[in-house]
Amino acid sequence: MSGPGAVDGAGGAPGVTGPAGFSAAGVPAGVKADGALDLALVALDPPRPAPAAATFTTNKAAAAPVEVSRAHLAATGGRAGAIVLNSGCANAATGTEGRRASEATCEAVAAALGLAPAEVLVCSTGLIGYPLPLGRIVDAVPGLAGALGGGAGAAEAAARAIMTTDTHPKQAYVAAGGFSVGGMAKGAGMLAPNMATMLAVLTTDAEVPPPVLAAALRRAVGDTFNELTVDGCTSTNDTVSVLSSGRAGPVGEEALAEALTEACRRLAFQLAEDAEGTTRVARIVVRGAASDEDARRAARSVASSLLVKTSLHGADPYWGRIVSELGASGAAFDLDRVRVAYGDVVACAGGVAAPHDPAAARAALEGRVVEVRCDLGLGSGAGEVLTTDLGHGYIDENMRTS
């Protein structure tokens, strides 16, 4: 789906302020030592509680902001008026004081916007195990609230303020026939399937009740962020949230889910493209599986393999590693039926080497975005996972605390 007026990335993209009824801001609060933007706010304009939903990390070491946001959505029945986010400190593994810091952040934003504390959601990203510099954040909230604006510049400032090792802000905007969806995200490491894999805020001017919004978000996340893996690591802070202003009037759940999915898909691709040390993005496509779930299982096994990811980095079309992962995935499998192709170049057919031009296969892996196509020959099941190569840049970034 690609609606008219769709814009992605930084530099003029409307992002979270694209849909009617939203404002955003990003300011330096001193969480980051270098004085960069590190505190963001996305709010209804004017501020008021409205339908909201979120999906959270499956990590049992969930950070304080995850616990607090979960509790707030439960207390309000799925309504919120603002989302405050900081980068530079994850406020994870920080105990009772960490939870209190997240609550106090919500209280400060609520006071500035005229909301109840439970009507504010909170997110943090950065280093685990370090206390949140709460005083700096609380001191910065009045200026943050005062900086709220509805233009593309405000959206980009908010998107920049949530960056950690990201090299640029990630934004998306989808115009979808009478309503729209905007979004921003951050994430460059600790990206794994089966949850949000990073922080993302979505906004929509569609008018929908909280249960419908929550169902549409779960579907969108399941088809996009949950099918992205970079390093197999699930963060303690993963959150994807959405606010609805209702300014565009009632919208059907199917139309909303499609627009949310498209926005999430664009953000997920930007996350993969900017992942730590990445030189290429790969779509692992599996067809002919016994079921869709088997196809996703097989695709994830290939996408998560360190051997496959290093082969991608070297643009080495070693199809044996692909076949091995398909067979080990747990999906129904018959080696004599398997086919593997790099782009349009079939390297394996019937479980054995197929006549092909090795140079053409290598060329299919040398682009910035590549596709590995697998067919299990067992049924109509289909699925795909987005992944990246694994090279020296990832090691250079993560061999130290970052």
N, C-alpha and C positions, 0 to 999 in steps of 0.2 A: 504494500500500500504506500503510495506516495502522493499526498494531497497537494493542492496548489498552495504556494506560499511556504513550502517546507524549506527550512534553513537549518544547517548543522554547523557545529564548531564554534570558534570564537570570532571576534572581529565583526560585530554587527548582528550576530544572531540574537533573536529575541529571547530565547531560552525560557526561564521560568516566568518572565514577565510578559511573554507573548500572549497567553490567554487573558481575556478581560477579567479584571478584578484582583490583580496581584501586584505587589511591589517587592523589591529585594534590595539588599545592600551588602557590602563587604568592607570591613575596616581592619586596620592593624590593632590588635589588643595587647600585643607584647607576649603572646604565647610562644611565638617564634622569635628567636634571639636576633634575627636579622632585620626585624621591623617590617617583614612582608605582611600582606593581608592574611589574616588568620581567624577572623570571626565573621560569619555570614548569617543573614536573616532573610527568610522568605515568609511573607505575611499576606493575609487577605487585605484588600484595600477597598473600604476602610476595615480595620481589624475587627473581627467577630468570629465566633465559633461557627464552623461549617463542616460538612462531611469530610472525613479524613480516613486514611487507611495506611497500613504499613506492613511490610514483611521484614522479618528479623533473622539474624544469624542462627544457625543450628548448633553453633559452638556452645558447649555447656559452660565455658568460661566467659559467658557473655559479659560485656562491659557495663558499667553503671548507667550510661545513657540509654542503652538498650533496655535495661530493666525499668528505668523510669518512664521511657516512652511507651513501653508495653502497658505499664500500670495506668498511665494517663489515658490511653485509648480505651482501656477497659472501663475506667471510671466515668468517661464522658459518653460512652456508647458509640464511639467512632466519630468524634467531633474535635476539631482543633482550629485555631486561628493563626498559628505561626509555627515555624520550625527554625530553631537556632542551631548553628553548627560551628564547631571550632576545629581547626587543624593544628598540628604541632604537639598534641598530647591526646592519647586515646582515652584517658581516664578509665583504663581497664586494669583489673587486678589491683584495685585501690581501696577495697573494703567499704566499710560504712561511711568513711569520709568521702569517698568517691561518689557514692550515691547521694550524699548530702550536697556535694558540689553540683551535681547535675540538677537536683531539685532547686538549689539556690539560683542556678542559671535561669531555669524556667520562671522562677519567682521574679527575677529582675526584669526579664523580657515581658512578663505578664503585667507588671506594674507600669512599664513604659508604654504598653499598647492598650491598657484598659481591659485585659483579659484575666480570667482565672488561671492560676498556675497550671492546673490540669489541662488547660486548653492550649498549652505550649508543648511541642515535642522537641527533643534535644538529641543531637548527634555529636560525636567526637571522633577524630581520627589522628593517628600519630603514633608515638612510642608507647608501648605497653609497660605498665608498672611504675609510671611516674605520676605524682600527684598533679591534679589540675590547678593552675595558678588562678584560683577563683577570684581573688581580689582584682586582678587585672581584667578579667572578663566582666565582672560586675561593673567596674568603673567604666568600661568601654560601651556598655549597653545603651546608655542614653544617646551617645553619639551615633551608635549603630542604628537605633530607631529613628533618629533624626535624619539619617542619610537615606532612608527608604525612598525608592523611586520606581517609576514604572517603565523606564526606557531600557534599551538594549545595554547601555553602559552599566546600569545598576545590576542587570542580570549577569553581565560578565564579571563585575566586581565580586558578586556572591560566588560565582563559579571559581574564580581565582582564589578566593579566601579558603576554600576547602581543599586545595591542592596540597599534597605532601611531596612525593617524589615524581609526581606528574610533571611533564614538561610544558603542558598547555592546558587550558580549561576545556572541559567537555560539555557541550550544550546541544540540545535538539529542539526542534519545533515542528509540529505536524498540524496542518490545517485540514480539517476533516469534515467538510460539508455542513457548515453552520455552527461548528464548535471547533475547539483546538486543544492541543496538549503541548505543554512546554516541559523542558527538563534540564537538569544539570547533574553531573556525576563526577566522582573522583575515584581513582584506583589505578595503581601501576604495579602493585605486588600483592601477595596473599589473595590471588584470584583463583577460585575453585568452584566447580559446579555445586548445585544443590544449596542455594540461597542467593542472596543478593550479590555477594562477592565484592562489595564496596559500599560507598555512600551514594545515594541518588535521591534527588527531590524532583517530583513531578507535580505539575499543576494543570488543571483543566477548568474551563468555564462551562462544562457540561453540568446540567442539573440532575443529580442522581442521589438516592439515599445511601447512607453509609454501607449497608450490606452489599448493595450492587457495586459500589465503588471498590470494596474490599475483594469481591469475587473477580472483578475485572483486573485488578492489580495482580492478584495471585496468578491468573492466567497469563498476563503479560510477562511477569517475572519468570514463570515456569518455562515459557517458550524462548526466552532470551538470556537473561543473566544466569539462569540455572543451566544453560547450555554453553557456558564459557569457562574455560580453564586455562590458566597460565602456568601456575606452579604447584597446583594441588593443595594449597594451603587456604584454610577457611578462617577469616579474621574473627576477632572477638567483637567487632563493632558493626558488622554488616547491617545496613538498613536501607530499604527502599520505601519511601513514603510518598503519598499523594494527597493534595488538597483540592477541593472542588469549590469554586466560587458560585456556580449555578447561573452565571450571567447570560449564558447562551440559551437557557431554557432546557426542557427535558430532552434526554438523549437515551436511546436504547442501549441495553447492556452489550449487545454484539458490536455495535458501532464504537462504543467506548473502548471495549476490550481490544478491538483492532487498532484504534489510534494509540492507545497506551502501549500495545505491543510494538508498533512501529517506532515510537519514540524510544522505547527501551532497546530495541534492536540497534538503532543508530548509536545510542550511547554505549552499548556493549561493544560494538565494533571499534568505537573510538578508544575504549579502555584497552582492548586487545592491541590496537595499533600503537598505543603509547606505553605498553607494559615494559617493565624494567628490562633493559638489554635486548629488546625485540628488534629483529631485522626483517621479519616477515610474519604475516598473519595467515593462518591456514584454516580452511573449512574442511572438516572431516565429514564426508557425506556417506551414509550407509543406506543402501536400498536392498530390496529382496530379502529382508529379514522375516522371520516367522511372525513377528509382531512389531509394532512401533516401539514398545519398551525394549525389545531385544536390539532393535536398530540403535536406539540411544545408548544402550549399555555397550554395544560394540564400538560405537563412535567414541564414547568416553574413554574406553580402554586404549584405543589408538591415540587419541588426543593427549592422554595423560602420560604416555610412555616417554621416559627420558631418552631412550634410544631413538624413537621416532622423532622427537623434538630436536635432538642433535643432528639427525639426518636432514631434517628440514633446514637447520642452520647452515649445513654444508651443501645444500641443494643436491643431496645424494639420493637418487631414486632407488633405494634399497628396499624393494617391495617385500622381501622376506620378513622384515621387522613388522610390516603392516599385517601380513597374514598371521604371524605369530600372536600378535595382540588380539586379533579377531578371534582366534582359536582359544585364547586364554580368558576371554571376556566374560564367559558364562552364558552368552547368547547361544541359541541353537546354531549348530555349525556342521558343515560337511565340506571338507577340504576340496573334494572333487568338483564342487560347484562354485568355488570362490573366484571372483574377478577383482583386480585392483588396477586402477588407472591414475596417472598423474595428469590432471586436466583431461585432455582427450586422448592421451597416449596410454594404451592398455599394455601394462607390463607383465601382468599375470592373468591367466585364464584357465579355468578348470583346475586351479590349485597348483599350476606349474608355470614356468616362464613362458611368456608369449612372445612371438617374433615382434620386435619393435626397434625403433631407433633410439639408442641410449642418449644420444645428444639431444633429441627432441624431448625425452623424459626429463633430462636435467634442465633444459630450458624452461619447462613447465613449472619448475620449482625455484626459478631464479627471480621471480617477480616479488613485489612487495606483498601481494595477496595471491595465495595459491589455493588449489583445491585438490584434495585426495578423494577419489571416488571408489567406493567399495560396493560390491554386489555379492550378497550371500547366496543368492539363487534358491531361496527356500520359501518365499512368500511375497506379500505386498507391503511388509513393514518398512517404514522409512524414518530416518532421523539424521540430525547433523549436530556437530559440536564445533564451536569456534575455539581455536587454540593459537599458540604462537611457537616459534622456534625457541631453542634454549642455547644461548651462547655465552661468551666471556663477559658481556656487559651485565648480565644478571648476577653472575658471581662477584664481579667487581662492586656492584651496588650492595649486595647482601652479605659480604664477608665481614661487614662492620655494622654497628648499630645504626639504623637509618629508618 
